[in-house]
Amino acid sequence: MVESSGEAARLRVEGRVTDGWVEELRKTCDLQGLGDGIRLTLDLADVAFVDAAGIELLKELKRRCVTLLNPTSFVAQQLKDAPRADACKDCPS
């Protein structure tokens, strides 16, 4: 589910971020204006599992100033070494 305005978009991710879904999530984020100055937030509360490729995508998105909300404790631990979105110098304020 996507909620968006002219300045921000919020995407609720559900299920598993694995295999082909990793690339699908990447494409969806790009379609929502990531890179066009749109602040993107991913709500991960309903994500049951993330594989290694999914973790790498989430790290990349975090480096690209995407806000990751409600990750499971396992996912949060895997993302611990990625920079925080609010620390991104190039993020829109």
HTML snippet that shows the backbone in 3Dmol.js (N, CA, C, O; Angstrom):
<script src="https://3Dmol.org/build/3Dmol-min.js"></script>
<div id="view" style="width:600px;height:400px;position:relative"></div>
<script>
const pdb = `
ATOM      1  N   MET A   1       0.842  -1.167   0.000  1.00  0.00           N
ATOM      2  CA  MET A   1       0.000   0.000   0.000  1.00  0.00           C
ATOM      3  C   MET A   1       0.893   1.239   0.000  1.00  0.00           C
ATOM      4  O   MET A   1       1.889   1.294   0.721  1.00  0.00           O
ATOM      5  N   VAL A   2       0.533   2.219  -0.804  1.00  0.00           N
ATOM      6  CA  VAL A   2       1.305   3.452  -0.917  1.00  0.00           C
ATOM      7  C   VAL A   2       0.410   4.629  -0.576  1.00  0.00           C
ATOM      8  O   VAL A   2      -0.702   4.754  -1.089  1.00  0.00           O
ATOM      9  N   GLU A   3       0.912   5.486   0.295  1.00  0.00           N
ATOM     10  CA  GLU A   3       0.276   6.770   0.570  1.00  0.00           C
ATOM     11  C   GLU A   3       1.264   7.822   0.131  1.00  0.00           C
ATOM     12  O   GLU A   3       2.439   7.752   0.492  1.00  0.00           O
ATOM     13  N   SER A   4       0.812   8.807  -0.649  1.00  0.00           N
ATOM     14  CA  SER A   4       1.782   9.796  -1.105  1.00  0.00           C
ATOM     15  C   SER A   4       1.162  11.174  -1.209  1.00  0.00           C
ATOM     16  O   SER A   4      -0.050  11.334  -1.353  1.00  0.00           O
ATOM     17  N   SER A   5       2.036  12.157  -1.131  1.00  0.00           N
ATOM     18  CA  SER A   5       1.702  13.554  -1.366  1.00  0.00           C
ATOM     19  C   SER A   5       2.788  14.075  -2.297  1.00  0.00           C
ATOM     20  O   SER A   5       3.621  13.300  -2.768  1.00  0.00           O
ATOM     21  N   GLY A   6       2.791  15.350  -2.562  1.00  0.00           N
ATOM     22  CA  GLY A   6       3.804  15.910  -3.443  1.00  0.00           C
ATOM     23  C   GLY A   6       5.207  15.885  -2.872  1.00  0.00           C
ATOM     24  O   GLY A   6       6.177  15.978  -3.624  1.00  0.00           O
ATOM     25  N   GLU A   7       5.338  15.760  -1.554  1.00  0.00           N
ATOM     26  CA  GLU A   7       6.649  15.839  -0.914  1.00  0.00           C
ATOM     27  C   GLU A   7       7.107  14.538  -0.276  1.00  0.00           C
ATOM     28  O   GLU A   7       8.297  14.353  -0.024  1.00  0.00           O
ATOM     29  N   ALA A   8       6.167  13.633  -0.012  1.00  0.00           N
ATOM     30  CA  ALA A   8       6.525  12.419   0.718  1.00  0.00           C
ATOM     31  C   ALA A   8       5.654  11.255   0.256  1.00  0.00           C
ATOM     32  O   ALA A   8       4.538  11.435  -0.233  1.00  0.00           O
ATOM     33  N   ALA A   9       6.205  10.058   0.427  1.00  0.00           N
ATOM     34  CA  ALA A   9       5.457   8.832   0.138  1.00  0.00           C
ATOM     35  C   ALA A   9       5.755   7.829   1.242  1.00  0.00           C
ATOM     36  O   ALA A   9       6.877   7.744   1.741  1.00  0.00           O
ATOM     37  N   ARG A  10       4.732   7.075   1.611  1.00  0.00           N
ATOM     38  CA  ARG A  10       4.897   6.030   2.628  1.00  0.00           C
ATOM     39  C   ARG A  10       4.430   4.718   2.010  1.00  0.00           C
ATOM     40  O   ARG A  10       3.313   4.612   1.505  1.00  0.00           O
ATOM     41  N   LEU A  11       5.297   3.736   2.061  1.00  0.00           N
ATOM     42  CA  LEU A  11       5.019   2.434   1.474  1.00  0.00           C
ATOM     43  C   LEU A  11       4.990   1.396   2.579  1.00  0.00           C
ATOM     44  O   LEU A  11       5.960   1.246   3.322  1.00  0.00           O
ATOM     45  N   ARG A  12       3.877   0.677   2.690  1.00  0.00           N
ATOM     46  CA  ARG A  12       3.784  -0.390   3.686  1.00  0.00           C
ATOM     47  C   ARG A  12       4.156  -1.701   3.008  1.00  0.00           C
ATOM     48  O   ARG A  12       3.487  -2.148   2.076  1.00  0.00           O
ATOM     49  N   VAL A  13       5.230  -2.308   3.490  1.00  0.00           N
ATOM     50  CA  VAL A  13       5.756  -3.546   2.924  1.00  0.00           C
ATOM     51  C   VAL A  13       5.219  -4.709   3.759  1.00  0.00           C
ATOM     52  O   VAL A  13       5.222  -4.657   4.989  1.00  0.00           O
ATOM     53  N   GLU A  14       4.758  -5.758   3.073  1.00  0.00           N
ATOM     54  CA  GLU A  14       4.179  -6.906   3.773  1.00  0.00           C
ATOM     55  C   GLU A  14       4.819  -8.202   3.290  1.00  0.00           C
ATOM     56  O   GLU A  14       5.289  -8.293   2.156  1.00  0.00           O
ATOM     57  N   GLY A  15       4.829  -9.194   4.160  1.00  0.00           N
ATOM     58  CA  GLY A  15       5.283 -10.528   3.765  1.00  0.00           C
ATOM     59  C   GLY A  15       6.780 -10.717   3.860  1.00  0.00           C
ATOM     60  O   GLY A  15       7.398 -10.427   4.884  1.00  0.00           O
ATOM     61  N   ARG A  16       7.361 -11.214   2.761  1.00  0.00           N
ATOM     62  CA  ARG A  16       8.780 -11.568   2.735  1.00  0.00           C
ATOM     63  C   ARG A  16       9.493 -10.714   1.699  1.00  0.00           C
ATOM     64  O   ARG A  16       8.989 -10.520   0.593  1.00  0.00           O
ATOM     65  N   VAL A  17      10.665 -10.205   2.057  1.00  0.00           N
ATOM     66  CA  VAL A  17      11.508  -9.461   1.114  1.00  0.00           C
ATOM     67  C   VAL A  17      12.637 -10.423   0.724  1.00  0.00           C
ATOM     68  O   VAL A  17      13.704 -10.444   1.338  1.00  0.00           O
ATOM     69  N   THR A  18      12.365 -11.210  -0.310  1.00  0.00           N
ATOM     70  CA  THR A  18      13.293 -12.243  -0.767  1.00  0.00           C
ATOM     71  C   THR A  18      13.242 -12.348  -2.286  1.00  0.00           C
ATOM     72  O   THR A  18      12.304 -11.866  -2.921  1.00  0.00           O
ATOM     73  N   ASP A  19      14.240 -12.970  -2.848  1.00  0.00           N
ATOM     74  CA  ASP A  19      14.280 -13.334  -4.261  1.00  0.00           C
ATOM     75  C   ASP A  19      13.810 -12.187  -5.171  1.00  0.00           C
ATOM     76  O   ASP A  19      14.339 -11.077  -5.099  1.00  0.00           O
ATOM     77  N   GLY A  20      12.832 -12.458  -6.009  1.00  0.00           N
ATOM     78  CA  GLY A  20      12.332 -11.472  -6.968  1.00  0.00           C
ATOM     79  C   GLY A  20      11.670 -10.274  -6.329  1.00  0.00           C
ATOM     80  O   GLY A  20      11.571  -9.216  -6.949  1.00  0.00           O
ATOM     81  N   TRP A  21      11.214 -10.425  -5.094  1.00  0.00           N
ATOM     82  CA  TRP A  21      10.552  -9.306  -4.411  1.00  0.00           C
ATOM     83  C   TRP A  21      11.533  -8.198  -4.046  1.00  0.00           C
ATOM     84  O   TRP A  21      11.134  -7.048  -3.866  1.00  0.00           O
ATOM     85  N   VAL A  22      12.811  -8.539  -3.937  1.00  0.00           N
ATOM     86  CA  VAL A  22      13.823  -7.527  -3.637  1.00  0.00           C
ATOM     87  C   VAL A  22      13.874  -6.515  -4.782  1.00  0.00           C
ATOM     88  O   VAL A  22      13.837  -5.307  -4.552  1.00  0.00           O
ATOM     89  N   GLU A  23      13.958  -7.013  -6.004  1.00  0.00           N
ATOM     90  CA  GLU A  23      14.004  -6.119  -7.164  1.00  0.00           C
ATOM     91  C   GLU A  23      12.681  -5.379  -7.341  1.00  0.00           C
ATOM     92  O   GLU A  23      12.665  -4.220  -7.754  1.00  0.00           O
ATOM     93  N   GLU A  24      11.584  -6.042  -7.031  1.00  0.00           N
ATOM     94  CA  GLU A  24      10.267  -5.389  -7.114  1.00  0.00           C
ATOM     95  C   GLU A  24      10.182  -4.221  -6.136  1.00  0.00           C
ATOM     96  O   GLU A  24       9.649  -3.164  -6.475  1.00  0.00           O
ATOM     97  N   LEU A  25      10.704  -4.407  -4.927  1.00  0.00           N
ATOM     98  CA  LEU A  25      10.710  -3.330  -3.941  1.00  0.00           C
ATOM     99  C   LEU A  25      11.599  -2.188  -4.413  1.00  0.00           C
ATOM    100  O   LEU A  25      11.240  -1.022  -4.249  1.00  0.00           O
ATOM    101  N   ARG A  26      12.744  -2.499  -4.992  1.00  0.00           N
ATOM    102  CA  ARG A  26      13.642  -1.467  -5.520  1.00  0.00           C
ATOM    103  C   ARG A  26      12.916  -0.631  -6.594  1.00  0.00           C
ATOM    104  O   ARG A  26      12.954   0.599  -6.570  1.00  0.00           O
ATOM    105  N   LYS A  27      12.267  -1.317  -7.517  1.00  0.00           N
ATOM    106  CA  LYS A  27      11.547  -0.622  -8.594  1.00  0.00           C
ATOM    107  C   LYS A  27      10.420   0.247  -8.032  1.00  0.00           C
ATOM    108  O   LYS A  27      10.218   1.376  -8.478  1.00  0.00           O
ATOM    109  N   THR A  28       9.698  -0.282  -7.060  1.00  0.00           N
ATOM    110  CA  THR A  28       8.605   0.472  -6.455  1.00  0.00           C
ATOM    111  C   THR A  28       9.122   1.730  -5.780  1.00  0.00           C
ATOM    112  O   THR A  28       8.517   2.795  -5.904  1.00  0.00           O
ATOM    113  N   CYS A  29      10.231   1.618  -5.069  1.00  0.00           N
ATOM    114  CA  CYS A  29      10.820   2.792  -4.414  1.00  0.00           C
ATOM    115  C   CYS A  29      11.232   3.832  -5.451  1.00  0.00           C
ATOM    116  O   CYS A  29      11.008   5.027  -5.262  1.00  0.00           O
ATOM    117  N   ASP A  30      11.829   3.377  -6.535  1.00  0.00           N
ATOM    118  CA  ASP A  30      12.239   4.298  -7.598  1.00  0.00           C
ATOM    119  C   ASP A  30      11.023   4.968  -8.232  1.00  0.00           C
ATOM    120  O   ASP A  30      11.061   6.159  -8.539  1.00  0.00           O
ATOM    121  N   LEU A  31       9.946   4.211  -8.430  1.00  0.00           N
ATOM    122  CA  LEU A  31       8.724   4.776  -9.013  1.00  0.00           C
ATOM    123  C   LEU A  31       8.068   5.808  -8.098  1.00  0.00           C
ATOM    124  O   LEU A  31       7.385   6.716  -8.573  1.00  0.00           O
ATOM    125  N   GLN A  32       8.272   5.671  -6.799  1.00  0.00           N
ATOM    126  CA  GLN A  32       7.669   6.604  -5.849  1.00  0.00           C
ATOM    127  C   GLN A  32       8.436   7.918  -5.750  1.00  0.00           C
ATOM    128  O   GLN A  32       8.126   8.758  -4.906  1.00  0.00           O
ATOM    129  N   GLY A  33       9.427   8.095  -6.601  1.00  0.00           N
ATOM    130  CA  GLY A  33      10.112   9.379  -6.651  1.00  0.00           C
ATOM    131  C   GLY A  33      11.408   9.442  -5.892  1.00  0.00           C
ATOM    132  O   GLY A  33      11.970  10.524  -5.720  1.00  0.00           O
ATOM    133  N   LEU A  34      11.902   8.305  -5.431  1.00  0.00           N
ATOM    134  CA  LEU A  34      13.191   8.303  -4.755  1.00  0.00           C
ATOM    135  C   LEU A  34      14.224   8.838  -5.729  1.00  0.00           C
ATOM    136  O   LEU A  34      14.386   8.300  -6.825  1.00  0.00           O
ATOM    137  N   GLY A  35      14.903   9.864  -5.347  1.00  0.00           N
ATOM    138  CA  GLY A  35      15.849  10.529  -6.240  1.00  0.00           C
ATOM    139  C   GLY A  35      15.269  11.808  -6.828  1.00  0.00           C
ATOM    140  O   GLY A  35      15.998  12.608  -7.414  1.00  0.00           O
ATOM    141  N   ASP A  36      13.967  12.005  -6.678  1.00  0.00           N
ATOM    142  CA  ASP A  36      13.325  13.223  -7.174  1.00  0.00           C
ATOM    143  C   ASP A  36      13.012  14.186  -6.038  1.00  0.00           C
ATOM    144  O   ASP A  36      12.182  15.082  -6.194  1.00  0.00           O
ATOM    145  N   GLY A  37      13.671  14.010  -4.897  1.00  0.00           N
ATOM    146  CA  GLY A  37      13.439  14.893  -3.760  1.00  0.00           C
ATOM    147  C   GLY A  37      12.238  14.500  -2.918  1.00  0.00           C
ATOM    148  O   GLY A  37      11.862  15.237  -2.006  1.00  0.00           O
ATOM    149  N   ILE A  38      11.632  13.366  -3.201  1.00  0.00           N
ATOM    150  CA  ILE A  38      10.496  12.877  -2.423  1.00  0.00           C
ATOM    151  C   ILE A  38      11.041  12.131  -1.215  1.00  0.00           C
ATOM    152  O   ILE A  38      11.915  11.275  -1.353  1.00  0.00           O
ATOM    153  N   ARG A  39      10.525  12.453  -0.030  1.00  0.00           N
ATOM    154  CA  ARG A  39      10.910  11.725   1.183  1.00  0.00           C
ATOM    155  C   ARG A  39      10.116  10.421   1.222  1.00  0.00           C
ATOM    156  O   ARG A  39       8.886  10.430   1.279  1.00  0.00           O
ATOM    157  N   LEU A  40      10.831   9.316   1.191  1.00  0.00           N
ATOM    158  CA  LEU A  40      10.183   8.010   1.172  1.00  0.00           C
ATOM    159  C   LEU A  40      10.347   7.326   2.516  1.00  0.00           C
ATOM    160  O   LEU A  40      11.432   7.316   3.096  1.00  0.00           O
ATOM    161  N   THR A  41       9.248   6.753   3.005  1.00  0.00           N
ATOM    162  CA  THR A  41       9.245   5.988   4.240  1.00  0.00           C
ATOM    163  C   THR A  41       8.729   4.592   3.936  1.00  0.00           C
ATOM    164  O   THR A  41       7.699   4.432   3.280  1.00  0.00           O
ATOM    165  N   LEU A  42       9.449   3.580   4.415  1.00  0.00           N
ATOM    166  CA  LEU A  42       8.982   2.198   4.301  1.00  0.00           C
ATOM    167  C   LEU A  42       8.558   1.724   5.683  1.00  0.00           C
ATOM    168  O   LEU A  42       9.348   1.761   6.626  1.00  0.00           O
ATOM    169  N   ASP A  43       7.317   1.282   5.803  1.00  0.00           N
ATOM    170  CA  ASP A  43       6.818   0.708   7.049  1.00  0.00           C
ATOM    171  C   ASP A  43       6.999  -0.801   6.947  1.00  0.00           C
ATOM    172  O   ASP A  43       6.364  -1.458   6.122  1.00  0.00           O
ATOM    173  N   LEU A  44       7.864  -1.338   7.784  1.00  0.00           N
ATOM    174  CA  LEU A  44       8.227  -2.755   7.732  1.00  0.00           C
ATOM    175  C   LEU A  44       7.523  -3.594   8.793  1.00  0.00           C
ATOM    176  O   LEU A  44       7.910  -4.742   9.017  1.00  0.00           O
ATOM    177  N   ALA A  45       6.505  -3.054   9.447  1.00  0.00           N
ATOM    178  CA  ALA A  45       5.847  -3.751  10.553  1.00  0.00           C
ATOM    179  C   ALA A  45       5.276  -5.106  10.144  1.00  0.00           C
ATOM    180  O   ALA A  45       5.251  -6.028  10.960  1.00  0.00           O
ATOM    181  N   ASP A  46       4.818  -5.249   8.902  1.00  0.00           N
ATOM    182  CA  ASP A  46       4.192  -6.488   8.465  1.00  0.00           C
ATOM    183  C   ASP A  46       5.124  -7.377   7.639  1.00  0.00           C
ATOM    184  O   ASP A  46       4.669  -8.266   6.921  1.00  0.00           O
ATOM    185  N   VAL A  47       6.439  -7.127   7.747  1.00  0.00           N
ATOM    186  CA  VAL A  47       7.409  -7.958   7.043  1.00  0.00           C
ATOM    187  C   VAL A  47       7.774  -9.139   7.941  1.00  0.00           C
ATOM    188  O   VAL A  47       8.225  -8.959   9.072  1.00  0.00           O
ATOM    189  N   ALA A  48       7.572 -10.353   7.417  1.00  0.00           N
ATOM    190  CA  ALA A  48       7.825 -11.558   8.200  1.00  0.00           C
ATOM    191  C   ALA A  48       9.267 -12.030   8.102  1.00  0.00           C
ATOM    192  O   ALA A  48       9.793 -12.617   9.048  1.00  0.00           O
ATOM    193  N   PHE A  49       9.921 -11.778   6.950  1.00  0.00           N
ATOM    194  CA  PHE A  49      11.271 -12.289   6.746  1.00  0.00           C
ATOM    195  C   PHE A  49      11.973 -11.452   5.686  1.00  0.00           C
ATOM    196  O   PHE A  49      11.351 -11.007   4.721  1.00  0.00           O
ATOM    197  N   VAL A  50      13.278 -11.242   5.873  1.00  0.00           N
ATOM    198  CA  VAL A  50      14.108 -10.545   4.888  1.00  0.00           C
ATOM    199  C   VAL A  50      15.367 -11.386   4.701  1.00  0.00           C
ATOM    200  O   VAL A  50      16.066 -11.690   5.667  1.00  0.00           O
ATOM    201  N   ASP A  51      15.657 -11.766   3.434  1.00  0.00           N
ATOM    202  CA  ASP A  51      16.870 -12.542   3.181  1.00  0.00           C
ATOM    203  C   ASP A  51      18.063 -11.601   3.023  1.00  0.00           C
ATOM    204  O   ASP A  51      17.922 -10.385   3.156  1.00  0.00           O
ATOM    205  N   ALA A  52      19.235 -12.166   2.739  1.00  0.00           N
ATOM    206  CA  ALA A  52      20.466 -11.361   2.651  1.00  0.00           C
ATOM    207  C   ALA A  52      20.363 -10.286   1.574  1.00  0.00           C
ATOM    208  O   ALA A  52      20.810  -9.159   1.783  1.00  0.00           O
ATOM    209  N   ALA A  53      19.779 -10.620   0.423  1.00  0.00           N
ATOM    210  CA  ALA A  53      19.628  -9.633  -0.650  1.00  0.00           C
ATOM    211  C   ALA A  53      18.669  -8.511  -0.219  1.00  0.00           C
ATOM    212  O   ALA A  53      18.875  -7.345  -0.555  1.00  0.00           O
ATOM    213  N   GLY A  54      17.641  -8.876   0.515  1.00  0.00           N
ATOM    214  CA  GLY A  54      16.702  -7.872   1.030  1.00  0.00           C
ATOM    215  C   GLY A  54      17.362  -6.941   2.030  1.00  0.00           C
ATOM    216  O   GLY A  54      17.119  -5.735   2.013  1.00  0.00           O
ATOM    217  N   ILE A  55      18.201  -7.500   2.909  1.00  0.00           N
ATOM    218  CA  ILE A  55      18.932  -6.672   3.879  1.00  0.00           C
ATOM    219  C   ILE A  55      19.841  -5.699   3.137  1.00  0.00           C
ATOM    220  O   ILE A  55      19.921  -4.527   3.506  1.00  0.00           O
ATOM    221  N   GLU A  56      20.521  -6.166   2.102  1.00  0.00           N
ATOM    222  CA  GLU A  56      21.398  -5.272   1.326  1.00  0.00           C
ATOM    223  C   GLU A  56      20.594  -4.159   0.666  1.00  0.00           C
ATOM    224  O   GLU A  56      21.048  -3.016   0.620  1.00  0.00           O
ATOM    225  N   LEU A  57      19.405  -4.476   0.156  1.00  0.00           N
ATOM    226  CA  LEU A  57      18.551  -3.439  -0.434  1.00  0.00           C
ATOM    227  C   LEU A  57      18.132  -2.431   0.623  1.00  0.00           C
ATOM    228  O   LEU A  57      18.180  -1.227   0.376  1.00  0.00           O
ATOM    229  N   LEU A  58      17.722  -2.899   1.793  1.00  0.00           N
ATOM    230  CA  LEU A  58      17.305  -1.979   2.855  1.00  0.00           C
ATOM    231  C   LEU A  58      18.468  -1.082   3.290  1.00  0.00           C
ATOM    232  O   LEU A  58      18.270   0.099   3.573  1.00  0.00           O
ATOM    233  N   LYS A  59      19.670  -1.639   3.342  1.00  0.00           N
ATOM    234  CA  LYS A  59      20.851  -0.824   3.673  1.00  0.00           C
ATOM    235  C   LYS A  59      21.064   0.246   2.603  1.00  0.00           C
ATOM    236  O   LYS A  59      21.336   1.406   2.914  1.00  0.00           O
ATOM    237  N   GLU A  60      20.939  -0.161   1.343  1.00  0.00           N
ATOM    238  CA  GLU A  60      21.099   0.797   0.243  1.00  0.00           C
ATOM    239  C   GLU A  60      20.045   1.895   0.333  1.00  0.00           C
ATOM    240  O   GLU A  60      20.356   3.075   0.175  1.00  0.00           O
ATOM    241  N   LEU A  61      18.807   1.505   0.585  1.00  0.00           N
ATOM    242  CA  LEU A  61      17.728   2.492   0.688  1.00  0.00           C
ATOM    243  C   LEU A  61      17.967   3.439   1.860  1.00  0.00           C
ATOM    244  O   LEU A  61      17.723   4.641   1.761  1.00  0.00           O
ATOM    245  N   LYS A  62      18.442   2.888   2.956  1.00  0.00           N
ATOM    246  CA  LYS A  62      18.747   3.721   4.120  1.00  0.00           C
ATOM    247  C   LYS A  62      19.840   4.735   3.788  1.00  0.00           C
ATOM    248  O   LYS A  62      19.763   5.894   4.196  1.00  0.00           O
ATOM    249  N   ARG A  63      20.865   4.292   3.042  1.00  0.00           N
ATOM    250  CA  ARG A  63      21.921   5.222   2.609  1.00  0.00           C
ATOM    251  C   ARG A  63      21.355   6.286   1.672  1.00  0.00           C
ATOM    252  O   ARG A  63      21.882   7.396   1.593  1.00  0.00           O
ATOM    253  N   ARG A  64      20.281   5.943   0.964  1.00  0.00           N
ATOM    254  CA  ARG A  64      19.642   6.886   0.044  1.00  0.00           C
ATOM    255  C   ARG A  64      18.584   7.722   0.759  1.00  0.00           C
ATOM    256  O   ARG A  64      17.755   8.366   0.116  1.00  0.00           O
ATOM    257  N   CYS A  65      18.616   7.710   2.091  1.00  0.00           N
ATOM    258  CA  CYS A  65      17.775   8.561   2.938  1.00  0.00           C
ATOM    259  C   CYS A  65      16.331   8.112   3.045  1.00  0.00           C
ATOM    260  O   CYS A  65      15.454   8.916   3.360  1.00  0.00           O
ATOM    261  N   VAL A  66      16.072   6.842   2.787  1.00  0.00           N
ATOM    262  CA  VAL A  66      14.740   6.302   3.017  1.00  0.00           C
ATOM    263  C   VAL A  66      14.608   6.014   4.514  1.00  0.00           C
ATOM    264  O   VAL A  66      15.516   5.450   5.124  1.00  0.00           O
ATOM    265  N   THR A  67      13.477   6.404   5.099  1.00  0.00           N
ATOM    266  CA  THR A  67      13.211   6.120   6.501  1.00  0.00           C
ATOM    267  C   THR A  67      12.600   4.735   6.604  1.00  0.00           C
ATOM    268  O   THR A  67      11.632   4.425   5.909  1.00  0.00           O
ATOM    269  N   LEU A  68      13.160   3.906   7.467  1.00  0.00           N
ATOM    270  CA  LEU A  68      12.661   2.544   7.680  1.00  0.00           C
ATOM    271  C   LEU A  68      11.968   2.495   9.029  1.00  0.00           C
ATOM    272  O   LEU A  68      12.614   2.633  10.068  1.00  0.00           O
ATOM    273  N   LEU A  69      10.650   2.299   9.018  1.00  0.00           N
ATOM    274  CA  LEU A  69       9.865   2.265  10.250  1.00  0.00           C
ATOM    275  C   LEU A  69       9.549   0.838  10.657  1.00  0.00           C
ATOM    276  O   LEU A  69       9.349  -0.025   9.803  1.00  0.00           O
ATOM    277  N   ASN A  70       9.504   0.592  11.935  1.00  0.00           N
ATOM    278  CA  ASN A  70       8.997  -0.644  12.527  1.00  0.00           C
ATOM    279  C   ASN A  70       9.666  -1.934  12.042  1.00  0.00           C
ATOM    280  O   ASN A  70       8.973  -2.930  11.829  1.00  0.00           O
ATOM    281  N   PRO A  71      10.998  -1.945  11.861  1.00  0.00           N
ATOM    282  CA  PRO A  71      11.622  -3.223  11.480  1.00  0.00           C
ATOM    283  C   PRO A  71      11.590  -4.193  12.662  1.00  0.00           C
ATOM    284  O   PRO A  71      11.570  -3.768  13.817  1.00  0.00           O
ATOM    285  N   THR A  72      11.587  -5.480  12.375  1.00  0.00           N
ATOM    286  CA  THR A  72      11.698  -6.463  13.445  1.00  0.00           C
ATOM    287  C   THR A  72      13.062  -6.288  14.116  1.00  0.00           C
ATOM    288  O   THR A  72      13.946  -5.633  13.563  1.00  0.00           O
ATOM    289  N   SER A  73      13.230  -6.860  15.282  1.00  0.00           N
ATOM    290  CA  SER A  73      14.519  -6.721  15.972  1.00  0.00           C
ATOM    291  C   SER A  73      15.641  -7.347  15.152  1.00  0.00           C
ATOM    292  O   SER A  73      16.758  -6.828  15.151  1.00  0.00           O
ATOM    293  N   PHE A  74      15.371  -8.450  14.453  1.00  0.00           N
ATOM    294  CA  PHE A  74      16.390  -9.083  13.614  1.00  0.00           C
ATOM    295  C   PHE A  74      16.810  -8.152  12.485  1.00  0.00           C
ATOM    296  O   PHE A  74      18.003  -7.961  12.250  1.00  0.00           O
ATOM    297  N   VAL A  75      15.848  -7.575  11.791  1.00  0.00           N
ATOM    298  CA  VAL A  75      16.155  -6.663  10.683  1.00  0.00           C
ATOM    299  C   VAL A  75      16.874  -5.429  11.216  1.00  0.00           C
ATOM    300  O   VAL A  75      17.843  -4.967  10.613  1.00  0.00           O
ATOM    301  N   ALA A  76      16.413  -4.899  12.326  1.00  0.00           N
ATOM    302  CA  ALA A  76      17.058  -3.716  12.914  1.00  0.00           C
ATOM    303  C   ALA A  76      18.516  -3.994  13.230  1.00  0.00           C
ATOM    304  O   ALA A  76      19.372  -3.137  13.008  1.00  0.00           O
ATOM    305  N   GLN A  77      18.807  -5.172  13.742  1.00  0.00           N
ATOM    306  CA  GLN A  77      20.191  -5.543  14.056  1.00  0.00           C
ATOM    307  C   GLN A  77      21.029  -5.619  12.782  1.00  0.00           C
ATOM    308  O   GLN A  77      22.178  -5.177  12.771  1.00  0.00           O
ATOM    309  N   GLN A  78      20.468  -6.174  11.716  1.00  0.00           N
ATOM    310  CA  GLN A  78      21.185  -6.294  10.447  1.00  0.00           C
ATOM    311  C   GLN A  78      21.468  -4.921   9.830  1.00  0.00           C
ATOM    312  O   GLN A  78      22.451  -4.749   9.110  1.00  0.00           O
ATOM    313  N   LEU A  79      20.606  -3.956  10.114  1.00  0.00           N
ATOM    314  CA  LEU A  79      20.749  -2.618   9.548  1.00  0.00           C
ATOM    315  C   LEU A  79      21.593  -1.702  10.420  1.00  0.00           C
ATOM    316  O   LEU A  79      21.854  -0.557  10.051  1.00  0.00           O
ATOM    317  N   LYS A  80      22.016  -2.195  11.561  1.00  0.00           N
ATOM    318  CA  LYS A  80      22.697  -1.364  12.554  1.00  0.00           C
ATOM    319  C   LYS A  80      23.904  -0.619  12.000  1.00  0.00           C
ATOM    320  O   LYS A  80      24.148   0.521  12.395  1.00  0.00           O
ATOM    321  N   ASP A  81      24.666  -1.230  11.094  1.00  0.00           N
ATOM    322  CA  ASP A  81      25.874  -0.579  10.594  1.00  0.00           C
ATOM    323  C   ASP A  81      25.613   0.356   9.416  1.00  0.00           C
ATOM    324  O   ASP A  81      26.537   1.024   8.952  1.00  0.00           O
ATOM    325  N   ALA A  82      24.388   0.416   8.928  1.00  0.00           N
ATOM    326  CA  ALA A  82      24.058   1.357   7.845  1.00  0.00           C
ATOM    327  C   ALA A  82      23.804   2.739   8.450  1.00  0.00           C
ATOM    328  O   ALA A  82      23.286   2.835   9.563  1.00  0.00           O
ATOM    329  N   PRO A  83      24.160   3.808   7.733  1.00  0.00           N
ATOM    330  CA  PRO A  83      23.934   5.149   8.281  1.00  0.00           C
ATOM    331  C   PRO A  83      22.452   5.415   8.470  1.00  0.00           C
ATOM    332  O   PRO A  83      21.618   4.907   7.721  1.00  0.00           O
ATOM    333  N   ARG A  84      22.136   6.206   9.468  1.00  0.00           N
ATOM    334  CA  ARG A  84      20.745   6.573   9.717  1.00  0.00           C
ATOM    335  C   ARG A  84      20.283   7.583   8.688  1.00  0.00           C
ATOM    336  O   ARG A  84      21.072   8.398   8.209  1.00  0.00           O
ATOM    337  N   ALA A  85      19.012   7.531   8.350  1.00  0.00           N
ATOM    338  CA  ALA A  85      18.457   8.436   7.343  1.00  0.00           C
ATOM    339  C   ALA A  85      18.627   9.896   7.761  1.00  0.00           C
ATOM    340  O   ALA A  85      18.890  10.753   6.917  1.00  0.00           O
ATOM    341  N   ASP A  86      18.479  10.186   9.052  1.00  0.00           N
ATOM    342  CA  ASP A  86      18.577  11.585   9.473  1.00  0.00           C
ATOM    343  C   ASP A  86      20.031  12.071   9.480  1.00  0.00           C
ATOM    344  O   ASP A  86      20.288  13.251   9.719  1.00  0.00           O
ATOM    345  N   ALA A  87      20.974  11.173   9.221  1.00  0.00           N
ATOM    346  CA  ALA A  87      22.378  11.567   9.135  1.00  0.00           C
ATOM    347  C   ALA A  87      22.807  11.833   7.700  1.00  0.00           C
ATOM    348  O   ALA A  87      23.941  12.247   7.458  1.00  0.00           O
ATOM    349  N   CYS A  88      21.910  11.599   6.745  1.00  0.00           N
ATOM    350  CA  CYS A  88      22.246  11.809   5.340  1.00  0.00           C
ATOM    351  C   CYS A  88      22.337  13.300   5.037  1.00  0.00           C
ATOM    352  O   CYS A  88      21.390  14.047   5.285  1.00  0.00           O
ATOM    353  N   LYS A  89      23.461  13.728   4.508  1.00  0.00           N
ATOM    354  CA  LYS A  89      23.650  15.129   4.200  1.00  0.00           C
ATOM    355  C   LYS A  89      22.848  15.563   2.978  1.00  0.00           C
ATOM    356  O   LYS A  89      22.458  16.726   2.868  1.00  0.00           O
ATOM    357  N   ASP A  90      22.600  14.626   2.058  1.00  0.00           N
ATOM    358  CA  ASP A  90      21.921  14.970   0.819  1.00  0.00           C
ATOM    359  C   ASP A  90      20.413  14.772   0.895  1.00  0.00           C
ATOM    360  O   ASP A  90      19.715  14.971  -0.099  1.00  0.00           O
ATOM    361  N   CYS A  91      19.905  14.387   2.050  1.00  0.00           N
ATOM    362  CA  CYS A  91      18.459  14.153   2.171  1.00  0.00           C
ATOM    363  C   CYS A  91      17.713  15.478   2.161  1.00  0.00           C
ATOM    364  O   CYS A  91      18.197  16.475   2.695  1.00  0.00           O
ATOM    365  N   PRO A  92      16.525  15.484   1.546  1.00  0.00           N
ATOM    366  CA  PRO A  92      15.698  16.683   1.650  1.00  0.00           C
ATOM    367  C   PRO A  92      15.253  16.850   3.084  1.00  0.00           C
ATOM    368  O   PRO A  92      15.004  15.861   3.773  1.00  0.00           O
ATOM    369  N   SER A  93      15.151  18.057   3.537  1.00  0.00           N
ATOM    370  CA  SER A  93      14.746  18.265   4.929  1.00  0.00           C
ATOM    371  C   SER A  93      13.257  18.372   5.061  1.00  0.00           C
ATOM    372  O   SER A  93      12.746  18.548   6.167  1.00  0.00           O
TER     373      SER A  93
END
`;
const viewer = $3Dmol.createViewer("view");
viewer.addModel(pdb, "pdb");
viewer.setStyle({}, {cartoon: {color: "spectrum"}});
viewer.zoomTo();
viewer.render();
</script>
